[in-house]
């Protein structure tokens, strides 16, 4: 077993032990050594009609996640606090309980997915996601302007237009994860700076994103 498979196998065994009444099956690249690399996640398919505690699946609260629910299914894609990723697909009436999203969860998840796609060399999807990340920066810039002027109606530009120029300059950075800081890391730094200006109580936490990228670039990563 290669080093890149070690954390996936360990996490699968932990989750299976924590959920003995749930039918759990790994899929995707699990067990396929030639497909695994530092960007690989753990994909699980669960079948159950019982509630599933989030802590049983993810341990500590995920750093970021996307959770899509329907009547007979749920798909939860997560980024853990050390940058590892676990995706869970549930069939049946069972649903994950106990998830709690950070105020900037959507931006965190977007940044993580952009980095993972760019890390695998998928510049088309990675570029699309990165543009969404840059758009999130511009949204905060617009909110700052609204706050400055006390209105959401603007006939002309103003001092905050320089923020648009900065974001557009980031759009010209290569769609790669190296050299560092890469376009995703630069974008989240800008986002955090402007978000803190808008909300002094905002606390940025990007070390899990750094961990995700470090893990992806480290071919010997074992978790």
Order of alpha helices (4+ residues) and beta strands (2+ residues): alpha-beta-beta-beta-alpha-beta-beta-beta-beta-alpha-alpha-alpha-alpha-alpha
